[in-house]
Amino acid sequence: RGGQAQRDIPFAQPGSLTKVFAIASGKGGVGKSSVTVNLAIALAQAGRKVGLIDADIYGHSVPAMLGMADTRPTQVDDLIMPVPTPSGVSVISIGMLKPRRDQVVAWRGPMLDRALVQMLSDVYWGDLDVLLLDLPPGTGDIAISLGQHLPGAEVVVVTTPQEAAAEVAERAGTMASMMHQRVVGVVENMSYLPCPHCTAEGKEHRLEIFGAGGGERVAATLGARFGYDVPLLGRIPLDPSLREGGDAGKPIVEADPTAPAAVELSEIAARL
Ligand code: ADP
């Protein structure tokens, strides 16, 4: 928008009533995007007006998880209209703004910053109760941009129980705090697999595939480091139907709301 004044970011204005949560992780593959889309839908199911920004510029997977990979947002005047999911979540992703689906995004920091600002300010969000941002994994440019443009955003850290994952997750949380954002909690994903044979016999037996304790450790370490309580918001089990839902574009909280992973995701949403 050469020479034109930049539009304000509505969520950064004093008096904005929108709660902004950035979902962060130390590394990829821990289920950050799956958690983000399911939390967004669970919040909408609970009656909140929800926006979702896929800020994972290189690894955008939110549109596919919502069955929107080929959907393009419309434009009204110079505002982009977010795409609504069946449950009413307003979604925008860099994947939807590219001219072609297969185009590879290879942008440097300043371009990433511009893309984030565009998704925040050039999109018609209306009055949202909650805005969720799916951040790229790690502690890169987008996390810094977010800290600058939305200092009031609160951060949720997603990790697996594994020692190595917990360590990098702590770094992502510390980065958020350096950008003066409050870490409101930790979500442990892939916590255990309920043994199917025992479940069939009415017994409970949890197979801890990725070890145990990572979520508690990240929460305790960050809490001690920042001097405030960082709760463990929940532990989501491994569940093939969660993966299937993501692959099919039908998130588990919608497709199979009574599955244990879906119940846990809804409880985590209620704690936000
Ligand atoms: P990230 O955003 O951290 O890279 P994704 O959300 O893309 O991770 O998840 C990586 C893969 O793991 C996806 O195929 C997803 O469906 C799967 N997955 C995530 N969480 C679970 C879970 N609790 N149970 C089973 N599969 C999961």
Boltz pocket constraint, residues with backbone or C-beta under 6 A from the ligand:
constraints:
  - pocket:
      binder: B
      contacts: [[A, 25], [A, 27], [A, 28], [A, 29], [A, 30], [A, 31], [A, 32], [A, 33], [A, 34], [A, 35], [A, 61], [A, 189], [A, 190], [A, 236], [A, 237], [A, 238], [A, 239], [A, 240], [A, 242], [A, 243], [A, 244], [A, 246], [A, 247], [A, 261]]
      max_distance: 6.0
